Amino acid sequence: MAGGRMRWLPGIFQGFLLAFVGLGIWEVLFVYEENKCSMTYMFEYPEYLKIKLPKKLSTKYPSYGLYLYGEGDSAEASKYLKATGIPVLFLPGNAGSYRQVRSLGSVALRKAENIHNKFHFDFFSIDFNEELVALYGGSLEKQTKFVHACIKVILRLYKDQNVAPSSVAIVGHSMGGIVARALFTLPNFKPTLISVIITQATPHVAPVLLLDSYLIDFYTTVNNHWILKEKDLRNITILSVGGGFRDYQVRSGLTIVPSLGLYNNTLNVVTSAIPKAWLSTDHLCIVWCKELVLATVRAFFDLVDHHTNQITTDLETRMSVLHHHFVNYSEKDSEDNLESSVSFSGSSALWSEIKTYKWTYTSPEFSAQEPKAAYFILPLPSEGEPYSNLYCRNNNLEPSNWIYGCMKSNQSVCQEGIDLTGKAELLKMYKIVNFNLEEYRSFSHFVIHISKATVNKQFSIECEFLTAASRMMSTPVTNVLSFGASASRVVINSTGLMHNVQLQDFNKIYQAFEIHVESHCQFPHGKTTDVYRFHVPWSHEDSVVTSVPSSTVIFAKLHRARPENDNSVPELQLHTARSCRYEITIRTSFFEVLGQLIRFHGVYLPMYVVANILLTFGRQLIHLYSEGHCSDFNIALSAAAKPYKVIPFVNLAVFLSRYDWFKAMWSILMLPEIDTLILNEQGISYPMISILLFLFGTAIAYWNGIFFCSLLKQLSFLWSIFHRPCIIKKEYEPINLRSSSIMIFLLFIIWTTCGAVALILAYLLYLVQVLRLQASVQTMKGILNLAPKQETMKKAAMASSAKEEGGKSETTEYLPKEPEQLSLVSHKLLSVSDVEDAVDTLQIHITILNLLNWIILFSAPSFIYWLKNLRYARKLDPDPYGFVAIILVLTMGVLINSHTTLVKRSKLLKYAARLQLLLAIAMAAFGLVHLYRVPYFVTLSLVLHALCCLV
């Protein structure tokens, strides 16, 4: 009984680990805020006018195209190809369509009509044939060159204009953004051809999945160019927008544009922090989300220089406009002077002086009466008084200019002042200012203006002078290993309008917290609404939550870890009601922590799974060498897959890489950089996480092994129905005419099409062979069970005697299907050792098939790309899996009929078995991020096994 329970313990443990992986995946894919985006609708039927390209260009790129978007009258005017607007080029991303431009194009047309077509934008879009460029990097350079040619074609459409544009603005979705930046790496590209680049959910830092070397080469070229040539590219303005936690395809931490930060020409934001949006978008929604489309189109219109009716060339103006629409939105137009002087002399409006340090004004509901005063003045406290800031907010107050600093006053009337409305920030329903009084000591008063435009509208204004230190509280967050059992609590007895709670020790990406804010008010506040903002000071990734005083839950987690030289702390900012008591409880959310692990490290799990399978393969070969038999896949996995066999060696190499002598030795050996160092640069690598991911990989390999073996048994049963099973040969020719013909055919496939096609065909042939082997093993076991015990023993003795006398090896013979005949045949053909050898052979082939499964999975994107472009080209060029396919085809030609009786006699078996551990360690060092290297390590493992069959 005890032995039976012990046998189940590994499965239970691996089941728990697999459940954790499943919970993390579930959190990433399904547990996020609801889609709050409004759909963008077209007012008229959208049309896409195909631009005729030069014959040489269309011949060179037959699968690509260039289109101009239009609706109604604009579409009719565009048919004559007389472009008169400001050119904007939309670049779709991975598997994206040129039709995705319609949201931006339609809203821009409507906004141009609102300004009576003083100027308008022409939205062009490129058709990339919906290529999978995020998974296959071989076409990225081709796309880049095509875009360069299209920009020249677009600008030629404006040659008859009086003031023809000399550049285009680019909007790139997903991989379209990296293609836009890649234009500047072309040798004959002029940087002046592009003015502004806006990217949406573009992974600038690195590809999401590195499944081929062309992707990393492309990224390395682009990012190195932008860093080394930053001075030359300082005139290019870039806005990068990340989708937030709803975008599980491209996490927002990857959307940061790599830069040295020497010039203020790059802005990175997350949609949850964008004013008037404050929401998260998925990877496709970010293109049509109305809130984001409106912000983008407004920014484009504000970027226009009204003297030339083209996008301004002033860099400060560009960045000011982008900050206005995507970071700190105030009601004041971005093009206006933020601190313009104003004269109040001659005004007959009533003035009222506020003599308290806390002031609230609420208009009567549905009142048509004008306010008692149009201007309220708040004297600055003297320097000796304990006040450091003025905090004011209003709700529904019009017009946009509402707060001033008074420079010259006469008694209770201000004569001259400075408009400070541009300092205000829109936060949900509130317009907020928070002035540091030390910066405004030149003013005698602050002035609040209430105009007649507010009549018939209910509005409110709240102001208070405060001491910033008294409103700042600090609390340490709970440990990630507390699993929510412990909590940090903060109690605020609010007498003011604003409070900050600093979350100490919150700077790692794997940290995630559930924050409960519960309010208790002494008396009703009517429609007063609280606004809570989770503020991350080192990144524009804030999230905003509104709540009528009650219980509110905020999930706090990071898109980007805190930079090394940054000591800032995330804050929970509370814009509260007076006379309320707030209880804040902070707990670690174990569910969200699992989600963060999968979000940041889930793409690296395939490497850990394959590393576990390699360790299992090595264990099986060692057992075959020492015991003469091969252990079951899951038994070998439980015995061999230990993190301490792999992780410490990688961590040791990472530690030693700090020293110059080790770096020198590393370069002499011409070894690539350890992948963990790349993750360290991104701030997402931690030693304990690698151990946890290894265990997750073990769990996936364990249960995948159970599922795969069950699937093979079912398929072999179906196979045996249509094909008569046979006894397994113990001796075989490593390379026979049949296998040689298959190898030659598959090599021809590689040469004429692509390596992935040959790999899939070879895999199917190998799968059929394993199914035949599985069916034969089941039949051979059945024969032994039906045969009388005495006859079976006699058969074993005769077989042993025949071996000693050098008798002929057994040959494959088809078995009759009747049970009586099977029992009779068993006396002549089978022994227990025959069945055991057949089972050992099957176990080895199943493990090999498990390894091949991952190679097929990694090569699938290039196969899909080849299949989709088959009508344009029969040969995939470049082919990322051509070399791997050649080696694997030759190797599988040897392995497909291999038998353990021959492998056991190999002189290389011991060394091949030991080398599997070294391959697993090397894979963990060099294949964690560069997943395209994993097939090379698997191929080398199989080559070693094939050599055991030959030597």
N, C-alpha and C positions, 0 to 999 in steps of 0.2 A: 504493500500500500504506500509506504514511504517513498519507494523508488518511483511509483507511478506519479505521486504528487510532485516529486523533484523533476520528473520529465516534463511536467506542465509548467513549472515555474518560469523558465525562459520565455515561453509563449505568452504567459500572463504579463510579465515585465515588458516584453516588446509590444504587447497590446496596449499597455498604458502609454508607452512612448508614442506609438502610432496615433493614439487618441489625442495626445498633445499636439502632434503635427496637424491632425485633422481640425482641431479647435482653432489653431493658428491660421490655417488656410481659410476656414469658415469666417473668422474675424476679418481677414483681409478682403475676401470676396463678397461678403454679404452683410457684415455688421458695420454700417456707417450711416451717416445722416441721410435722410431721404433726399431725393433729387428735387431741389428747390428752384431749379432753372425754369424760366419761362421759355416756351417754344417761340422761335422767330418765324413769322409767317411772311410769305411774299404777297404783295398787294396785287401784282399782275403775274401772268404766267412767265416763269423764268425761261430765258433762252440762252444758249451757249453757241456763240458764233465762232466757228473754227477759222483760225487765222492761217492763211496759205503760207507755208514755209518755202524757202528756196529748195529747189529740187535736190541739191546736194545734201542739204540738211535732212530732208524727209527720207532720202534714201539711206543715209547713215543711221538714222534713228526711226525705223519704220513703225515701231510700237508706241512712239511718243507723239504728243500733239500739244498745240497751244490754242486756248480759247479766250474769248472776250465775253463777259457776262452782261446781260441786258434784260430789261423788262419793258413791255409795251412800246411806247414811243422811243425810249432810249435804245431798245433793240432794233427798231426800224432804222434809226439814225446810224447805228453802228454797222449796219449791213454794207454801207458804202466805205467802211474802213477809214473814215476821217475822224480820228481820235482828237478830242479837244480838251480832255480833262487832265487830271493828275494821275499818272500810271502807278498802280499797285499790283504786284504780282503775288499770287497765292500759290504756295508749293505744298501739295498734299504729302502725307507721311506714309508710314508702312501700310500697304494695302489700301491707301486712301484714294478718293475719287476727286477729280477736278471739279465736280459738281458741288463739293463742300464749300465753295466760294460764295454760294448764293445768299447765305445769311448776311455776311459782311456787305456784299454787293447791293442787296435789296435795301438794307437800312441806310447805306450811304446814299442811294438814290433818293430815298424819302427825305433825308436831311438836306440834301442839295435843293430839293424842291421847296423846303421850308425857308431857305435863304434866297429864294427866287433865282436859283442857278447862277449865282455870282461866280461860283466855281463848282466843280464837281470832280469826282474820282472815277477813273476807268479801272475796273477790276478784271485783271487777266488771271488765267489759271492754267496750270500745266497738267496734262494727262500723262502720268507715268505708268499707265497700264496696270495700276494697282499692284505694283511689285512689292514683294516681301523684303524690303531693304533692311528692316530691323533684324532679320535673321540671316539674310544672305547679303554680304557686303560687296559682292563682286560687281554690282551695277551702280554703286554710289558715285564712282568717278565718272561713269557714263552720264548719269543724271546731272551731275555738276556741269559738265561740258555742254550738255543740251540747254540747261538754264542760261548759261553764258550766251549761247547763240540766240536764245529767245529774247533776252534783254536787248540785244542789238536790234532784233526785228521789231520789238515794241517801240523803241525810241525812234526808229525810222518812220513809224506811223505818224509821228508828230512833226515831221520835218517842215510842213507847210505852215505851222503856227508862227505867230509873231514872236512869242516867247516860248520856244520849244523847251520841254524838260530835258535836262541832261542826266537825270538819274531816275531810278525807280525806288519805291518803297516795297519791302518784301514782308509778307506774312507767311511764316512757315509752321505747319502743324506737324508735330511729332518729328520724324526723321527729315521732313522738309526744312526744319530749322537748321539742322547740322549741314544740309546741302547748301543752304544760304551762306553759312559761314565758310564753307569749303570753297566758294567761288574765289575768295581772296588768295587761295593757295595756287590757283592756276597761273602759269608763267606769264601769260599775255593779258591778264585781267587788270582793268583799271579800277581802283577802289572808288573813284568818283562816280561810278555807274550806280552806286547804291547809297542812299541817304540814311534810311532807317530800316532796321530789322526787328520785327516783332515775332517771337516764337511762342508757340502754344504747346505745352507738354512735350517739349523737346529734351531728350536726354543728352545734355551737353557734356557732362563730366565723363561719361563712359557709356557704352551700349548696355542695354538691360541684360542681354544674353550674348556672350561672345562665342558664337558657334562656328566662326571661321576666321582665319587670320586676316582676311581683307578688311573686316570691320575694324579690328584694332589698329591696323596700319593706317586706315583712313582717319580714324579718330586721333591717333598720335600725330599725324601730319597736320590736321586742322588745329588741334589745341596747342601744339608747339608753335605753329605759325602765329597764332593770335597772341601768345605770350611773348615770343621773341620779337615780333613786329608790332608790339602794342603801341609804340610811339607813332608808327606810320599809319595805324588804323584808328587813331584817336578821334578822327572826324566821323566815324561810323557810330551811330547810336543804336544800342541794342536793348530791347525789353524782353525778358524771358518770364513767361507765366507758367507756373506749375498748377496742376489740377487739385492738389490736396489729397486727402485720404480716400476719396471716392475713386481716384485714378489708381487702380491696382496694377496697371500695365507699366506705367512710368512713375516711380515714386518721385515726389517733388524735390528730394535731396539731389537727384541727378540733373535737375533743370537749371542748376547754378552755372552760369557762364564762367569758365576758368579765366582768371585774370590776375595780374599783379596788383591791380587797384591803383595804378599810378595816375590814371586819368578818369574823370567822372563821366564815363560814356556808357556805363552798363547798369541796368536795374533788374534785379531778380525779385519776383513777388510770387506769392501763392494766392490762389483765388479767394481763399477764406479771409484774406486781409484786404482785398480790394474794396474800396468804398462803393456803396450802393449795390454791391453784390453780396459780400460776406457769406459765401457759400462754397461748397466743394463740388467739383465736376468730375465726371469720369472721362476716359481718354477721348471719346468721340463727342461727348456733350460739350466739351470746351469750345468746339467749333461753332455750334449753333446756340449756345446758351445766351439768351437775350440780354441778360444783365452784363455779360462780358462783351458781347457784340456792341452794345450801346457804349460801353466805356472805350472800346477800341476805336469806334467810328468817331466819337466825340474827340478823342485824342488826335486822330488824323485831321479833323477839321481845325482844331486849335493849333496844329503844327504848320498850317498854311501861312505863308507870308503874303499879306494882302497887297503888297506892291507888285509882286511877280505872279501871284496866284499859283505858286509852287511851294513845296515843302521848304521851310526855312533852313538856311544854312548855319544859323546861329546855334552852337552846341548847347549853350546855357539855356536858351529858350526851349530847345527840345527836351532837355532833362527836366526843366521846370514843368512843362506840360505833362510829361509822363508821370512825374511825382504827383502832380495835381490830380490826375485821373486814376492813378493806380496805388497811391500810398496815402496821402493826406488831402482829402477833398474838402475844400471850403466852398461856400456859396459864391465867393468872389471868383470871377473868371481868371484863369491862369495867366492870360496875357496882360492883365491889368497890373499896375504897380501895387505890390502888396502893402506898402506903407505910404500911400499918397496923402498929401496934405489937404485939409478941408477947412473952409472958412464958414463959421456959423453966424457971423455978423449979418444983420439984416433979417434974421429969422424971427418971426413973430410967434413962434411956437412956445408953449409953456415949458418951463424948466423946473425940476424938482430935485432937491438935494437929499440924498440918502445918508442918514447919520448913524446907521447901525452897520455892524460888520456882517450881518446875515440879512439878506433881503430876498423876498419872493413877491413876484407880481403875477397874478393869474387873471386873465380877462373873464368877464362874466360870459357864461355860455349863451350863444345865440343873441348877443347884445349888439345893437346897431349904434351904440353910443361910442364916441371917440374916447380914447384914454384921457385921464385927467391931465396928463402931461405927455409931451412928445419926447422930451429928453430927461433922463435921470442921470445925475452925476454922483459918482462915488469918490470921495476924497481918499487919497492914498494915506495909509497909516504912517505915522512918523517912524523914523529909524529905530527909536527906542522901544516901540511896541512889538510884541512877539508874533508878528505875522510875516510870512515869507512869500506867500502866493495869493493871487486872486483867481478864484475858480468861478466861472460863469457858464451857464448853459441855457439854451432856449429851445422851445418846442413849437414849431409852426409859426415862427415869427418872420414876417416879411417887411421890407425887401431884404436883399442879401447883405447890405451894409448896415450893421447894427451895433458895432462897438468901436469906440474911438479912445484915443489918449489925448487929453487936453494939455496943450502947451501954453496957452494964454487964456486967462479967465478974468472975469470981473464979477466979484462977489459970487453969486450962485449961477452964473451964466458963463459958458465957455465961448470964447470968441474964435479961437483957432485950434485945430487939432490934427491928429494923424489917424487915418483910417486903419484900424487893426483887424478888420474882418478877415483879411487874408491869413491871419494867424489861427483862425478858428479851424476846427476839425469836425467833420460830419461823422457821427457815431450813431448809427441806426436813426432814431427819430430826433436825436439831440444834436445841436451845434454847440461845440464846447471850446472854451479857451481856458488855459491854465498858465497864467503869467507869473514869471519870477519877478517879484517887485524890484529886486536889485537892478534889473535891466531896464526899468521904466521909472527911475527916480527923477528923470527930467520932466515927467508929467506931474501936474498938480492934481488931476482928477482922471478917472475913467468915466466915459460917457456911454450910456445905453440909449439907443434911439428906437422909438416905436412910431411907425408911420401910420398914415391913414389907411394904407393898404391892408392893415390887419383888421379893419372893421368887418364885422360879420364872420370873423374867424376866431375860434377859441385858441389862445396861445398862453404860454407861461414863460416866465424868466426867473431864474434862481441864481443868486450870486452869494459868495461868501469869501471873506478873507480868512486864510488858514495858515497854520504852521505845517510845512511839508513833513517835518520829522515826526510830528504827532499823528499823522495819517499813514505813516509807513510802519508796517508790522512785518515780522520775519518769522518763519517757521521751517524747520528741516522736514524734508519729505521722508516718507517711510522707506525702509529698505526693500529692495525688489524681491528679496527672499522671504518677506513677511507674509506674502500671499494674501494680503488683505486682513490678516488677523489683528494687526496693530493699526493705529491711526494717529495722525497729527490733527490737533483741534485748535482753532482760533475763534475767539468770541469778540465781536465788535459791537459796542453800544454806540450806535451811530447818532451823532448830533449834527453831522455834516453831510455833504453831498458826494464826497469822493474819498476812497480809501484804497491803499495798495498793500498787498500781501506778497512779500518776496518768498519764493520757493527755493530754499537753500538746498544745495547738493543735487539739483535737478539739471543735468547737463549731458546725459548719455541717451543714445537713441533707443536703447532697450527698456528705458524707464517709461512707465505709463501709470497714470493715476486717475482715480475716480474722485472728483471733488463735489461734495454735497454742500450747497449753500441754502440754508434755511433761515427765513426772516420772520420775525415776530414784531408786529407793529402795535403801538399802543392805541392808535386811533386810525380810522380809515383814511387812505390817501386818494380816494377817487380813482382816477385813471393813471396815477403815477406808475411809471414803469422803470424797473431797475435794468441796468445794462452792465454785463460782466464781460470783461475782455481778458483772455489769456494772451499775455504779451511776451514774445521772445525777442530780446533786444539785439541779438546778433543776426537776425534773419527776419525778413518781411513775411512771417507765416502766422500772424495773429489769428485768433478765432474769437468771434463775438456772439454772445448769447443774450437775449432779452427775456425778462421775466417780470410779471406782476408779482409784488412781494408774496413769496410762497416758497416752496421747495424746488430747487433747481439742481440738475446734475450736469457737470462739465467734465469731459474727458480730456485730460492734458497729456499730450505726447508730442514728440519732436519730429520734424522732417529732417533736421540737420543737427549734428552734434555741435557743441560749443567749440569754437576754434581754440587752439592751444594757448595763445597769448591774450585771451579774452577772459576777464574775471566777472563779467556781468551775470545777472541772475534773472531767470524768468519771473514774471510777476502776474498775479491775479489782480486786475484793476476792477474795482467795484464803484460804479456810479449809482449811488444809493439814494434812498429817501431819508429824510430826517426823522428822528424819534423812533427808529427801528432798531431791533437787536438782531444781529446776524451771527449765526453759528456756521463756521466753515469746518468741514471734516474732510481730511485728505487720506485716502487709502490707496495702496498699490492694487491695481486691477490685474490679476493674474491672466485673465482672458485677453486683455489688451496687450500685456507683455508678450504673450505668445504670438499675437498678431504682429507686433513690432519685429520679433525675431524672424518671422516668415517674410514680412514685408522687406526687410533689409538683407536677409541671408537665405531666403527660400530658394533663390536661383542657384545657390551653391550646393544644395542638397544632392543633385545628380552626381557630383564628383564624390561625395561621401558614400553614396550608395554603391557606386562602381568600385571604390576603394575597398569597401566591405566585401564585395563579391571577389575581388582579387585575393584578399586575405583568405577567404573561404576556399578558393581554387588552390591556393598554396597549401592550405591544411589538407585538402583532399589528396594532393600529390604526395605530400609528406607521409600521410597515412598509407597511401598505396606503396610507397617506397619501403616503409618500415614494417608494416603489418601485412602487406600483400593484398589488402582490400581497400576500397574507397568508401568513406563514410557518407552518409546522407547529407544533402546540401544544408539543411537547417541545423543539424547536429554539428557539422563542421563550422558553420557560421557562429554558433553559440560559443564554440571553443576558441575560434581564431580571432573574431572581430572584437578586439580590445583597444580602446583609445590610447592606452599607454604604449602600444606598439608603433604608433604613427605620430600623434600630436606632439610629444616631447621633442622629437628630432626636428620637427618643423620649427617649433618655438625656440629651440637652441640655435638654429641657423639664423632666425630673426634676431635673436639677442646678439649673436656674434657679428651680425652685419653692422653694428654700431662702430666696430673697430676697423681702422684703415687696413691693417694687415690681412684681415679676413676679406675685405672688399677687393684687395689686390689679388689674393688667391682665387677669389670667385671670378674675377675678370680673366685671369690666366686660363681658368678652366672653361671660359666662354659660356658660362651658365646664365640663363635669363634671371631677371629679378624675381625674388620670391613673391608670390601673389599676396601673401599676408601683408607685406610692406605697402602694397597698393591700397589695401583696405585701411591700413594705418593712416595713410595720407588723407583718406576720406573721413577718418574719425569713426569708423564703424567696426573696428577689429578689437576683440577682447579675448584673452586666453580661455576663459571658462566657456565662452560661446562656442569655440571650435570643438571643445569636448562634447558639449550638448548637441551640436549639429552632427558630430560623428555618431552619437547614440541614436539620434533621429534617423540617420542613414542606415544604421544597423536594423532598426525597427522596420523601415521601409523594405530593405532587402529581405528580411525574415518573412514578413507577410506576403511580399511579392513572390518569394520562393514557394510558399504554400499555395498561393493562388495559381501560380504558373504551373506547378506540378499537377494540380487538380485539373487545370485546363488541358494539359497534355494527355492526361488519362482519358478524359472525355473524348478528345479528338482522336486518340488512338483507338478507342472503342469503335468510333464511327469508321475509322480507317480499316479496322479488321473485318467489318461487315462486307466491304467491297473488295478487299485484298486478302488473300490467304496468308497467314503469318508463316514465318520460316525460322529455322534454328540459326543462331548467330554463328558465323565463321570465326574461329579463333585466329586463323592466319589469313593474311590478305596482302596483296601487293600495294605498297604505299601509293604508287602512281600507276594506274592502269589506263587502258585506252579510253574507257568511258569517262573517267575523271579528267583525263588530259583534254579530251574533246570539249568537255564542259568548261574547263579553264580557258581554253583558246577562244571559245565563243564569248565568254564573259569579258575577256580582255578586249575582244573586238567591240563589245558593247561600250566599254570604257572609252575606247579610242574614238568611237563615232558619236556617242551621246554624252553621258556623264557618269561619274563614279557611283553616284547614289543609285542609279538604275541597276548597275551590276551588283551592288551590295544587296539590294532588295531581292533580286533574282537568286543570288547565292544564298541568302537567308532562307528563302522559301524552299530551295532544294535541301538545305540542311535541316529545316523543320520537318520536311517529309521524311528524311532519313531517321530523325529522332522519333517520329510517330511510328514508323515501321519497327524501330528498335523497341519502343514501349510496348507495342502490340505483341512482339515476339517474346519479350520478357514475361508479360502476363500469361501468354500461352504456355511458355516453358514452366512457369510456376504451377500452372494448372495440371500439366502433365505429371509432374512429380507428386502432386497431391493425389492423382488418380492411380498412379502405379503402386503395386504391392511393395511393401517395405523390403521384403527379401530380394525381390527382383531388382529393386533400386540399388541395394547394397552390392549385389552381384555385378550390376552394370558399372558401378564405381570401381570395383576391383579390376574388372576387365579393362576399363579405360586406363587405369593406372599402370597395369601391366603393359599395355600397348605403348604407352609413352616411354617406358624404360627400354623397350625393344626397338625404339625408333620407328614406330609405325607411322603411317600416313596421318596427316592432320585431317580433322573433320571438315566436311564441306557443307555448304548450305543445302538443305533439303526441305521442300515444302511439306507441311504437316497436314494430314487428313483432319477433318473437323469433327468426326464422330468421337465421343468420349472413349468407347471401347478401343477404337483404333489408336487414339492418342496414347492410351495406357500401354498398348502393345508396342508402339514405336519407341516409347520412352525407354524400354528395356534395351534397345539397340543404339540409341543416339545420345541420351542425356545422362548427366550425373549432377550431383549437387554442386560440384565445383563449376560445371558449365553454367549453371544458373547464377551462381555467385559472380562469376566473371562477367556474365551478361549484365547483371545489375550494376556492377562497378563501371562497366562501359557506359551504361545509361546515365549514371550519376555524373560522370565526367562530361558527357554530351549535354546534359541539362544545364550544368554550370556554364559551359561554353555558350549555350544558347542564351542564357541570362546576360552574359557579356555582350553578345551580338545584339540583343534587344536594344541596348543603350546606344550602340553605334548606329543602328538604323534610326533611332529617335533623333540623334544629333544630325544625321545626314538628311532627314526628311525635308527641312526647308529648301535645300538646294534642289531636291527632287521636285518639290512643288513648283519652285521657280522655273526649272527646266520644262516641266509639263505645261505650265501656263504660257510659256514663250515658244512652244514647239513650232507653232506656225510661222514664227519669224526666224528661228535658228534651230537646227537639229543638234548642234554641239553646244554644250554649256561652256562658256569661256568668260572668265576663268572658272576652273572647277576646283572647289576647296577640298574635295574628297577623292580626287583622281589618284593621288599617290597611295593613300590609305587603301583604296579599293583594289589597286593592283596587288599590293602585298597580301591583303586579306583573301582575295580570290585564289592566289597561289597557295596560301596557307590552308584555306578551307578545302581546297582540292585534296590536300593530304589528310586533313582531319575527318573528312566526311565519313570515311569507312574505317576509322581507326578503332583499335581494340586494346583494352588494358593489358592483355597478356603480352603484347609486344612492348607496350610502354614500360611495364615493370622490368623488362630486361635491358632497358636503355641505360647507358652509362651517364647520360645527362640528366636523368630524372631528379636526382638529389639536388643538383644545382638549379634546375628549372624551378623546383619547388621552393627553394630558399629565396630565389630572386623575386618571387611574387611580393614578398614583404617590401623589398627595396622599391619595386615598382609602385606599390601603394603609397609609400612615403614620398617618392618623387612626384606622384600624381597630386598628393595633398599640398606639396610645395609649389608646383608649377601649373596645376590644372584647376585650382580653386576658382579663380576669376576667368582664366583662359580655358573655357570649357572645350574649345576645339582641340586642345592637346590631349584630352582624355582618350579619344579613339586611338591615338598614337601609342599610348601606354598599353591599352587593351590589345592592340595589334602586336606589340612586342611580346606580350604575355602569350598570345596564341602562337606566335612564331617559335618561341621557346618550346612550347608543347609539341608543335609539329616536328621540331628537330628531334625530340624524344622518340617520335614515331619513325624517324629515319635513321637515327644513330643508336 
